[in-house]
Amino acid sequence: MEVALTWNLVLLSTFILLFAYNFLLGQNATIKLILSIYIAILTADGLAGILKQFVFDVSPGFQILLGENENVIFSWIRILLFLIAIIIFVVKSGFHVLLDKHDHWAMRLGIHSVFSILSAILFISTILIYMSGNSFVEGMVHAQEITIYKESLLAKILIDYYQFWFSLPAIAFLTTSFLFEPENKT
């Protein structure tokens, strides 16, 4: 049996690895990772924007050096800043997540699975947005130009509906907050 390597297969394999990793982390660490991804997105976009506006755009030397590769260079800058920010926020952040455990094991498994799926989707779609030369803050301009967008239905769905994938974990946080009632300690 021969399996052709396609972008859909690569994205699906990456999703499965990230899902498994999130599942191994545990529910509290997965939620902390999602929150770290949110903060890292804004950090990477903000810092890349500052670098572009106040360093690269005002310097003729950088403009000559960048040439026609400005989009590609800023894509890699955003990806690098995004990954560094996630690592720093997960390892050294000042916040900790501690959820009450739901009584039933199936509910705990279901909720953890949902958060693991959402974390993997959010991470992959963010990387795809940055690879396409776009910024979450600045909006979508160049997504249709990259090869993976043209060749992969999964990449197209992740990029086209990025705002949905971005807001879905927050909606899940709100929804599951109704499932965990704080204990009355009298």
Buried (B, 14 or more C-beta within 10 A) or exposed (E): EEEEEEBBEBBBEBBEEBBEBBBEBEBBBBBBBBBBBBBBBEBBBBBBBEBBEEEBEEEEEBEEEBEEEBBEBBBBBBBEBBBBBBEBBBEEEEEEBEBEEBEEEEBBEBBBBBBBBBBBBBBBBBBBBBBBBBBBEEEBEBBEEBEBBEEBEBBBBBBBEBEEBBEBBEEBBEEBEEEEEEEEEE
